[in-house]
Amino acid sequence: LTVGITLAGAVAFGLLPVSPLPQVDLPTISVSASLPGASPETMAASVAMPLERSLGRIAGVSEMTSSSGLGSTRIVLQFDLDRDINGAAREVQAALNAARGSLPAGVNGNPTYRKVNPSVAPIMILGLTSDTMTQGQMYDAASTIIAPRLSQLDGVGQVQVGGSSLPAVRVEINPRALSKYGIGFEDVRAALAAENANRPKGAVEGAGRYWQVEANDQARTAADFAPLVISYRNDAAVRLTDVAQVVDSVQDLRNAGSSNGKPSVLVTISRQPNANVIETADRVNALLPMLRASIPGAIDLAVTMDRTTTIRASMRDAGRTMALSVALVVLVVFLFLRNVRAALIPSVAVPVSLVAAFGIMHLC
């Protein structure tokens, strides 16, 4: 019986989850909506308020908080602990559909929602830095190479890339130059959209053969957009550089990341519910050499935050404390009874009791 209990506890020890805090599943849903260019006051009045009125009719909402910033609104709904999160999500989707008609016409698509657990914090943060590459180029490598590969690992629940955004070409228009040539903003927008359209170019067919016509007409840099002809005035071409300044930049200038005082892109890794933090972090560390080989050599990839450091230290300290406690129990019994056979009894009973507790913990 003792051997069986010990084996069961030893097997259960490897199955127990490792976490810095107890797993608490709070039924919480986050709703997001965006309106590019709108001020926080406009977002609160025209986007957040209609959504709050619609979401407030859902039964079982214990708390609702919202925050509005430049062009975005986020509403967090927390439900009663006995509320089923899947049923709540369906009601949230119905409420968002009902509120769609009350939102401004410029809102990008429908408001989105996702199930969140406020008690789950990131377990690791990776930092990308470079002396020669821009943050936009590092963000491109992180979002297209690093994040998809990390998301495939067992135990990884979510991978977020921050600190910058994807590379983009920014056209900063001079209104006075447009007025001089009599060109409108819509004319510039239409010319830019037509220039970068990826459409079929046609084909050449004859004598039983068929050739597909291809051309590399995708504008990707500021130099590609600069000579674009916007319109014709006085029998002369008006190019984009005549009315605007074209620069290589990123999609969102209001994102910034820093690691050890250097501009960086940060990759935040969160674990799946009930996943072993230690094993998940070990899988990420084992994958880092391959990730470094997959990205450009000018980018330095390093671990900037690892929550498992303190967890590992706590587990080592708990193990030393338990071993010391068992040794002290055996020593006290031996000193008081002065009998080796009597001292052997706690030396077996105490470890077996501790190991058996792991089996009970796993069942519970």
C-alpha positions as CSV (number, residue, x, y, z in Angstrom):
1,L,0.0,0.0,0.0
2,T,2.8,2.4,0.9
3,V,4.6,1.7,-2.4
4,G,1.4,2.2,-4.4
5,I,0.6,5.5,-2.7
6,T,4.2,6.7,-3.3
7,L,4.1,5.8,-7.0
8,A,0.7,7.5,-7.4
9,G,1.9,10.7,-5.7
10,A,5.1,10.7,-7.8
11,V,3.2,10.4,-11.0
12,A,0.8,13.1,-10.0
13,F,3.6,15.5,-9.1
14,G,4.6,15.7,-12.7
15,L,1.0,16.5,-13.7
16,L,0.4,19.3,-11.2
17,P,0.3,22.8,-12.8
18,V,3.0,25.3,-11.8
19,S,1.9,28.9,-11.4
20,P,2.9,31.9,-9.3
21,L,-0.8,32.4,-8.2
22,P,-3.8,30.1,-8.0
23,Q,-5.8,29.8,-11.2
24,V,-8.9,32.0,-10.9
25,D,-11.3,32.0,-13.9
26,L,-13.2,35.3,-13.8
27,P,-16.0,35.5,-16.4
28,T,-14.7,38.7,-18.1
29,I,-15.2,40.0,-21.6
30,S,-13.4,42.9,-23.3
31,V,-15.1,44.9,-26.1
32,S,-13.1,47.1,-28.4
33,A,-14.1,49.6,-31.1
34,S,-12.1,52.1,-33.1
35,L,-12.8,55.3,-35.0
36,P,-9.6,56.6,-36.6
37,G,-8.8,60.2,-35.8
38,A,-11.5,60.7,-33.1
39,S,-10.6,62.4,-29.9
40,P,-11.1,60.6,-26.5
41,E,-14.1,62.9,-25.8
42,T,-15.7,61.9,-29.1
43,M,-15.0,58.3,-28.6
44,A,-16.6,58.4,-25.1
45,A,-19.7,60.2,-26.3
46,S,-20.4,58.7,-29.7
47,V,-19.0,55.2,-29.4
48,A,-18.6,54.2,-25.7
49,M,-22.0,55.5,-24.6
50,P,-24.2,53.6,-27.2
51,L,-22.2,50.4,-26.5
52,E,-22.6,50.8,-22.7
53,R,-26.4,51.3,-23.0
54,S,-26.7,48.2,-25.1
55,L,-24.3,46.1,-23.0
56,G,-25.9,47.3,-19.8
57,R,-29.1,45.3,-20.6
58,I,-27.3,42.0,-20.3
59,A,-28.2,40.0,-17.2
60,G,-25.5,39.1,-14.7
61,V,-23.1,42.0,-15.3
62,S,-21.5,42.8,-11.9
63,E,-19.1,45.5,-13.2
64,M,-18.6,47.5,-16.4
65,T,-15.8,49.9,-17.0
66,S,-14.7,51.7,-20.1
67,S,-11.7,53.7,-21.2
68,S,-11.5,55.9,-24.4
69,G,-8.4,57.1,-26.1
70,L,-7.4,58.6,-29.4
71,G,-9.4,56.6,-31.9
72,S,-10.2,53.7,-29.7
73,T,-12.6,52.6,-26.9
74,R,-12.3,49.6,-24.6
75,I,-15.1,48.3,-22.4
76,V,-14.6,45.5,-19.9
77,L,-17.5,43.5,-18.6
78,Q,-17.2,41.4,-15.5
79,F,-20.0,38.9,-14.8
80,D,-21.2,37.0,-11.7
81,L,-18.9,34.1,-10.8
82,D,-21.7,31.6,-11.5
83,R,-22.3,33.0,-15.0
84,D,-21.3,30.8,-18.0
85,I,-18.8,32.7,-20.1
86,N,-19.9,31.2,-23.3
87,G,-23.5,32.2,-22.8
88,A,-22.4,35.7,-21.8
89,A,-20.3,35.9,-25.0
90,R,-23.4,35.2,-27.1
91,E,-25.4,37.9,-25.4
92,V,-22.5,40.4,-25.8
93,Q,-22.4,39.6,-29.5
94,A,-26.2,40.2,-29.8
95,A,-25.8,43.5,-27.9
96,L,-23.1,44.7,-30.2
97,N,-25.2,43.9,-33.2
98,A,-28.1,45.8,-31.7
99,A,-25.9,48.8,-31.0
100,R,-24.4,48.9,-34.5
101,G,-27.0,51.3,-35.8
102,S,-26.2,53.8,-33.1
103,L,-22.5,54.1,-33.9
104,P,-20.9,56.6,-36.2
105,A,-20.5,55.7,-39.8
106,G,-16.7,55.9,-39.7
107,V,-16.3,53.1,-37.1
108,N,-14.0,50.4,-38.6
109,G,-16.1,47.3,-38.9
110,N,-18.1,45.9,-36.1
111,P,-16.9,46.2,-32.5
112,T,-15.0,43.1,-31.4
113,Y,-14.9,41.2,-28.2
114,R,-12.7,38.6,-26.6
115,K,-12.8,36.5,-23.4
116,V,-10.1,37.6,-21.0
117,N,-8.9,36.5,-17.6
118,P,-7.5,39.4,-15.6
119,S,-5.6,37.0,-13.3
120,V,-3.4,35.7,-16.1
121,A,-0.2,37.8,-16.5
122,P,2.5,37.4,-19.2
123,I,5.1,34.8,-18.4
124,M,7.8,36.1,-20.7
125,I,8.7,39.2,-22.7
126,L,11.2,39.1,-25.5
127,G,13.0,42.3,-26.7
128,L,14.2,43.0,-30.2
129,T,16.9,45.7,-30.7
130,S,19.1,46.7,-33.5
131,D,21.8,49.3,-34.3
132,T,21.0,49.5,-38.0
133,M,17.3,48.4,-38.5
134,T,14.3,50.6,-37.8
135,Q,11.6,49.6,-35.3
136,G,9.2,49.1,-38.2
137,Q,11.5,46.5,-39.8
138,M,11.9,44.8,-36.4
139,Y,8.1,44.8,-35.9
140,D,7.7,43.2,-39.3
141,A,10.1,40.4,-38.4
142,A,8.5,39.9,-35.0
143,S,4.9,39.7,-36.3
144,T,5.6,37.6,-39.3
145,I,8.3,35.2,-38.0
146,I,8.5,35.1,-34.3
147,A,4.9,35.5,-33.2
148,P,3.4,32.7,-35.4
149,R,6.1,30.3,-34.4
150,L,5.7,31.0,-30.7
151,S,1.9,30.6,-30.9
152,Q,2.4,27.0,-32.1
153,L,4.1,25.9,-28.8
154,D,2.3,23.8,-26.3
155,G,1.2,26.0,-23.3
156,V,1.4,29.3,-25.1
157,G,-2.0,30.9,-25.1
158,Q,-1.3,34.4,-26.7
159,V,1.6,36.2,-28.3
160,Q,1.4,40.0,-28.6
161,V,3.8,42.2,-30.5
162,G,4.1,45.9,-29.3
163,G,6.5,48.8,-29.3
164,S,5.9,49.8,-32.9
165,S,3.8,48.9,-36.0
166,L,4.3,47.5,-39.5
167,P,6.3,49.6,-42.0
168,A,4.3,52.0,-44.1
169,V,4.8,55.0,-46.4
170,R,3.4,58.3,-45.0
171,V,2.3,61.0,-47.4
172,E,2.3,64.4,-45.6
173,I,0.3,66.6,-47.9
174,N,0.8,70.4,-48.2
175,P,-2.6,72.0,-48.5
176,R,-1.2,75.2,-50.0
177,A,0.4,73.2,-52.8
178,L,-2.9,71.4,-53.5
179,S,-4.7,74.7,-53.6
180,K,-2.1,76.1,-56.0
181,Y,-2.7,73.3,-58.5
182,G,-6.5,73.0,-57.8
183,I,-6.2,69.4,-56.7
184,G,-8.4,67.9,-54.0
185,F,-7.5,65.5,-51.2
186,E,-9.7,62.8,-52.8
187,D,-7.7,63.1,-56.1
188,V,-4.5,62.3,-54.2
189,R,-6.1,59.4,-52.3
190,A,-7.5,57.9,-55.6
191,A,-4.1,58.2,-57.3
192,L,-2.4,56.4,-54.4
193,A,-4.9,53.6,-54.4
194,A,-4.7,53.1,-58.1
195,E,-0.9,53.1,-58.1
196,N,-0.7,50.2,-55.6
197,A,-3.5,48.0,-57.0
198,N,-2.3,44.5,-57.5
199,R,-4.4,43.6,-60.6
200,P,-3.8,41.2,-63.6
201,K,-1.8,42.8,-66.4
202,G,-3.2,40.6,-69.2
203,A,-1.9,37.9,-71.4
204,V,-0.5,37.2,-74.9
205,E,-1.8,34.3,-76.8
206,G,-0.9,32.9,-80.2
207,A,0.3,29.8,-82.1
208,G,-0.8,27.4,-79.4
209,R,1.1,29.3,-76.7
210,Y,-0.1,31.4,-73.8
211,W,2.0,34.0,-72.0
212,Q,1.0,35.7,-68.7
213,V,2.0,39.3,-68.5
214,E,3.5,40.3,-65.2
215,A,5.0,43.5,-63.9
216,N,6.5,44.5,-60.6
217,D,4.3,47.6,-60.1
218,Q,3.9,47.3,-56.3
219,A,5.0,50.5,-54.6
220,R,6.6,49.6,-51.2
221,T,8.9,52.5,-50.4
222,A,8.7,56.3,-50.4
223,A,11.0,56.3,-53.5
224,D,8.5,54.2,-55.4
225,F,5.6,56.6,-54.5
226,A,7.5,59.9,-55.0
227,P,7.3,60.1,-58.9
228,L,3.6,59.2,-58.9
229,V,1.6,61.5,-61.3
230,I,-1.4,62.9,-59.4
231,S,-2.9,65.0,-62.2
232,Y,-2.0,67.2,-65.2
233,R,-2.1,71.0,-65.1
234,N,-1.1,73.3,-68.0
235,D,0.1,70.3,-70.0
236,A,2.5,69.3,-67.3
237,A,2.4,66.4,-64.9
238,V,1.9,67.1,-61.2
239,R,3.8,64.6,-59.2
240,L,3.3,63.5,-55.6
241,T,6.5,65.2,-54.5
242,D,5.1,68.5,-55.8
243,V,2.3,68.6,-53.3
244,A,3.5,66.3,-50.4
245,Q,6.4,65.0,-48.5
246,V,6.8,61.2,-48.9
247,V,8.7,59.4,-46.1
248,D,9.3,55.8,-45.1
249,S,7.7,55.3,-41.7
250,V,5.3,53.0,-39.8
251,Q,1.5,52.7,-39.7
252,D,1.1,54.1,-36.2
253,L,3.6,56.7,-35.0
254,R,2.1,56.7,-31.4
255,N,3.6,53.4,-30.4
256,A,7.0,53.1,-28.8
257,G,9.1,50.4,-27.1
258,S,12.3,50.5,-25.1
259,S,14.6,47.9,-23.8
260,N,17.7,48.8,-21.8
261,G,17.5,52.3,-23.1
262,K,17.4,51.3,-26.8
263,P,14.4,51.5,-29.1
264,S,12.9,48.0,-29.3
265,V,10.0,45.8,-30.2
266,L,8.6,43.7,-27.4
267,V,7.0,40.3,-27.8
268,T,4.7,39.4,-24.8
269,I,4.0,35.7,-24.2
270,S,1.0,34.6,-22.1
271,R,0.3,30.9,-21.2
272,Q,-2.8,28.9,-21.7
273,P,-5.1,28.2,-18.7
274,N,-3.7,25.5,-16.5
275,A,-0.5,25.2,-18.5
276,N,2.7,24.5,-16.7
277,V,4.6,27.8,-16.5
278,I,8.0,26.2,-16.1
279,E,7.6,23.8,-19.1
280,T,6.2,26.6,-21.3
281,A,9.1,28.8,-20.5
282,D,11.5,26.0,-21.2
283,R,9.9,25.4,-24.6
284,V,10.3,29.1,-25.5
285,N,13.9,29.2,-24.4
286,A,14.6,26.0,-26.5
287,L,13.1,27.7,-29.5
288,L,15.1,31.0,-29.2
289,P,18.2,29.8,-31.1
290,M,16.0,28.8,-34.1
291,L,14.2,32.2,-33.9
292,R,17.5,34.1,-33.9
293,A,18.6,32.2,-37.0
294,S,15.3,32.9,-38.8
295,I,15.4,36.7,-38.4
296,P,17.9,39.1,-39.9
297,G,21.3,39.0,-38.2
298,A,21.2,42.7,-37.4
299,I,18.4,42.1,-34.9
300,D,19.3,41.1,-31.3
301,L,16.7,38.9,-29.6
302,A,16.9,38.6,-25.9
303,V,14.7,37.7,-22.9
304,T,13.8,40.9,-21.1
305,M,11.4,39.5,-18.5
306,D,11.0,35.9,-17.3
307,R,8.5,35.2,-14.5
308,T,9.8,31.7,-14.0
309,T,12.9,33.0,-12.3
310,T,11.1,33.6,-9.0
311,I,8.9,30.6,-9.5
312,R,11.9,28.3,-9.9
313,A,13.6,29.9,-6.8
314,S,10.4,29.4,-4.8
315,M,10.2,25.8,-5.7
316,R,13.9,25.2,-4.9
317,D,13.4,26.9,-1.5
318,A,10.3,24.9,-0.8
319,G,12.1,21.6,-1.7
320,R,15.0,22.5,0.6
321,T,12.6,23.5,3.4
322,M,10.8,20.1,3.1
323,A,14.0,18.1,3.1
324,L,15.3,20.0,6.1
325,S,12.0,19.4,7.9
326,V,12.1,15.7,7.3
327,A,15.7,15.6,8.5
328,L,14.8,17.5,11.7
329,V,11.9,15.2,12.5
330,V,14.0,12.1,12.2
331,L,16.8,13.7,14.2
332,V,14.4,14.8,17.0
333,V,12.9,11.3,17.2
334,F,16.3,9.7,17.3
335,L,17.6,12.1,20.0
336,F,14.6,11.5,22.3
337,L,14.1,7.7,21.8
338,R,17.7,6.8,21.1
339,N,16.4,4.0,18.9
340,V,17.5,3.6,15.2
341,R,14.5,1.5,14.4
342,A,12.1,4.1,15.8
343,A,13.9,6.9,13.9
344,L,13.4,4.9,10.6
345,I,9.6,5.1,11.0
346,P,9.2,8.9,10.5
347,S,12.0,8.8,7.8
348,V,9.5,6.7,5.8
349,A,6.2,8.0,7.0
350,V,6.8,11.7,6.5
351,P,8.1,11.5,2.8
352,V,5.3,9.1,1.9
353,S,2.7,11.5,3.4
354,L,4.1,14.4,1.5
355,V,4.3,12.5,-1.8
356,A,0.7,11.1,-1.2
357,A,-0.5,14.7,-0.8
358,F,0.5,15.4,-4.5
359,G,-1.8,12.6,-5.6
360,I,-4.7,14.1,-3.6
361,M,-4.0,17.5,-4.9
362,H,-4.1,16.2,-8.5
363,L,-7.5,14.5,-7.8
364,C,-8.9,17.7,-6.4
